[in-house]
Amino acid sequence: MRHCGYCSGIGHNRRTCPHLEKRISDLQASSDPRQQARGQCMQKRRKHSKPRRCKYCRETGHDIRKCQVLEARILEKANAMYIARKQIKENMEKLRFGIGSLIFQTGDLYFTDDASVVLLVTRIHWDCFVETSAFSQEDCGWNDNRCVETIDIKTQRRRWIRLPKEVLVGDADIDYYDCYGKSLTKMLNRVKIASPSLARIPGEFLDFEHIKKQARKWCKESYC
């Protein structure tokens, strides 16, 4: 809740504070020249104070809680996330990918000393599906996130890996890059589903209100 910086009152700020306005009027009406000068100085600073700007769009007249630019961006992001999630859900059900699936990973793009391994999917971090649409060539860096938790069948080592490419985009031929511009396509192609299981997808994965909350968080954290 908004509090005034002068009187600590609720519902207004220092620029519109009636107590400050009365204080300035009393000083200017004083017979003491020093008090008059003080009142004139306070009035001058009040008139030349910078207007409050929205942290998101940098425009005046509103704050980030009432920013229409932000609301439009949230809706755009939420729609893109919904479309991507819907396709990913269909791919998961078609390929029967989920907790309990076995994944065959042939090495690693960044750690070439890793041998080929068989991994058991133990957890999927569903909130990782937040930053972008899987079909956006301009904004596909989220695929660098390792949202699938697995256990190495041989060593029992816990690993976080990316989704298999066929789960992300099916048979579509799309090249992916990380935040450094390095291609991830080779890495994504190295992760294959070896043994399917039942795809258990939480209901909130396609709940639009839940998606909007995640889109709002992403937009507020990524504004310039």
C-alpha positions in Angstrom: 0.0 0.0 0.0 1.3 3.5 -0.9 2.6 5.6 2.0 3.4 9.3 1.9 7.1 10.1 2.3 6.3 13.3 4.3 3.5 12.4 6.7 3.5 8.6 6.3 -0.2 8.8 5.5 -2.0 6.3 3.2 -3.5 6.9 -0.2 -1.2 9.7 -1.4 2.5 10.5 -1.9 4.8 13.4 -1.0 3.9 15.4 -4.2 0.1 15.4 -3.3 0.4 15.5 0.5 -2.1 18.0 2.0 0.0 18.3 5.2 3.1 19.3 3.2 1.0 21.8 1.2 -0.3 23.4 4.5 3.3 23.4 5.9 4.6 25.3 2.9 1.7 27.8 3.0 2.3 28.5 6.7 6.0 29.1 6.1 5.4 31.4 3.2 2.9 33.4 5.3 5.3 33.7 8.2 6.7 37.2 9.1 10.2 35.6 9.5 12.2 36.1 6.3 14.1 32.9 7.0 10.8 30.9 7.3 9.6 32.5 4.1 12.8 31.5 2.3 12.4 28.0 3.6 8.9 27.8 2.3 9.8 29.1 -1.1 12.7 26.5 -1.3 10.3 23.6 -0.4 7.8 24.8 -2.9 10.4 25.0 -5.6 11.7 21.5 -4.9 8.1 20.2 -4.9 7.4 21.7 -8.3 10.6 20.4 -9.9 10.4 16.9 -8.5 10.5 14.2 -11.1 7.2 12.5 -11.9 7.0 8.9 -11.0 7.6 6.5 -13.9 6.5 3.0 -14.5 9.4 0.5 -13.9 8.4 -1.5 -16.9 7.5 0.9 -19.7 9.2 4.0 -18.2 6.1 6.1 -18.9 4.5 8.5 -16.4 1.0 8.4 -15.0 0.9 4.9 -13.7 3.1 2.2 -12.0 4.0 -1.3 -12.9 0.8 -2.7 -11.2 -1.4 -0.8 -13.7 0.9 -0.9 -16.8 -1.1 -1.8 -19.9 2.1 -2.5 -21.8 3.0 -5.1 -19.2 -0.4 -6.6 -19.3 -0.3 -6.9 -23.1 3.2 -8.5 -22.9 2.0 -11.0 -20.3 -1.0 -12.0 -22.4 1.3 -12.4 -25.5 3.7 -14.5 -23.5 1.0 -16.6 -21.9 -0.6 -17.4 -25.3 2.8 -18.4 -26.7 3.4 -20.6 -23.7 0.0 -22.2 -24.0 0.5 -23.1 -27.7 3.9 -24.6 -27.0 2.7 -26.6 -23.9 -0.2 -27.9 -25.8 2.0 -29.3 -28.5 4.5 -30.7 -26.0 1.6 -32.4 -24.1 0.5 -34.0 -27.3 4.0 -35.2 -28.1 4.5 -36.6 -24.6 1.2 -38.5 -24.8 2.0 -39.7 -28.3 5.5 -40.8 -27.4 4.4 -42.0 -23.9 7.2 -39.9 -22.3 7.1 -39.2 -18.6 8.3 -40.3 -15.2 9.5 -43.9 -15.5 10.7 -43.5 -19.1 14.2 -44.7 -20.0 16.4 -42.3 -22.0 19.4 -43.2 -24.0 21.9 -40.3 -24.0 25.0 -40.5 -26.3 27.5 -38.3 -24.5 27.2 -34.6 -23.9 27.8 -31.6 -26.1 29.8 -29.7 -23.4 31.4 -32.6 -21.5 32.7 -34.9 -24.2 34.3 -37.3 -21.7 30.8 -38.6 -20.7 30.1 -42.0 -22.2 26.8 -43.1 -23.5 24.4 -43.8 -20.7 20.9 -45.1 -20.0 18.9 -42.8 -17.7 15.6 -43.3 -15.7 13.3 -40.2 -15.6 12.4 -39.5 -12.0 11.1 -36.0 -12.1 10.1 -33.3 -14.6 10.3 -29.7 -13.5 7.1 -28.4 -15.2 7.7 -24.7 -14.4 10.7 -24.7 -16.7 8.2 -24.4 -19.5 7.9 -20.7 -19.0 10.2 -18.6 -21.0 9.1 -19.1 -24.6 7.2 -20.9 -27.2 9.0 -24.0 -28.5 8.4 -22.8 -32.0 9.9 -19.3 -31.6 13.2 -19.3 -33.5 14.0 -15.8 -32.0 13.4 -16.8 -28.4 14.2 -20.5 -27.9 17.0 -20.2 -25.4 14.9 -21.8 -22.7 15.7 -25.2 -24.3 19.1 -24.8 -22.7 17.3 -25.5 -19.3 17.7 -29.0 -18.0 14.2 -29.6 -16.7 14.2 -33.5 -16.6 15.7 -35.1 -13.5 17.1 -38.6 -14.1 19.2 -41.3 -12.5 22.0 -43.1 -14.3 21.0 -46.8 -14.3 24.7 -47.9 -14.1 26.2 -45.5 -11.6 23.1 -44.2 -9.8 24.4 -40.7 -10.5 21.7 -38.0 -10.6 21.6 -36.0 -13.7 19.5 -33.1 -15.0 19.0 -33.2 -18.8 17.0 -31.4 -21.5 13.8 -32.7 -23.1 14.3 -34.9 -26.1 13.9 -33.0 -29.3 10.9 -35.1 -30.5 9.1 -34.1 -27.3 9.8 -30.4 -28.0 8.9 -30.1 -31.6 8.1 -33.6 -32.9 9.5 -34.1 -36.4 10.0 -30.4 -37.1 13.5 -29.5 -38.3 14.4 -26.5 -36.0 17.9 -25.5 -34.9 18.4 -24.4 -31.3 21.1 -22.2 -29.8 22.1 -21.4 -26.2 22.7 -17.9 -24.8 26.2 -18.0 -26.2 25.1 -18.7 -29.7 26.3 -22.3 -29.6 24.1 -24.9 -31.4 22.1 -27.2 -29.1 20.6 -29.2 -31.9 23.4 -31.8 -31.7 22.8 -32.1 -27.9 19.1 -32.5 -28.3 19.5 -35.1 -31.0 21.7 -37.2 -28.6 18.8 -37.7 -26.1 16.5 -40.4 -27.3 13.5 -42.2 -25.7 14.6 -45.8 -25.1 11.6 -47.2 -23.3 8.3 -45.3 -22.9 6.0 -45.1 -19.9 2.7 -43.5 -19.0 2.7 -39.7 -19.6 1.4 -38.2 -16.3 1.0 -34.5 -17.0 -0.4 -32.3 -14.2 -3.7 -30.5 -14.9 -2.2 -27.0 -14.2 0.3 -27.5 -17.1 -2.4 -26.3 -19.5 -4.4 -24.2 -17.0 -4.3 -20.7 -18.6 -4.6 -18.8 -15.3 -1.6 -20.7 -13.9 0.3 -20.0 -17.2 -0.5 -16.3 -16.9 1.0 -16.2 -13.4 4.2 -17.8 -14.7 4.2 -15.4 -17.7 3.7 -12.4 -15.3 6.7 -13.5 -13.2 8.9 -14.0 -16.3 7.9 -10.6 -17.8 8.5 -8.7 -14.5 11.9 -10.4 -14.0 13.0 -9.8 -17.6 12.0 -6.1 -18.2 14.8 -3.7 -19.2 
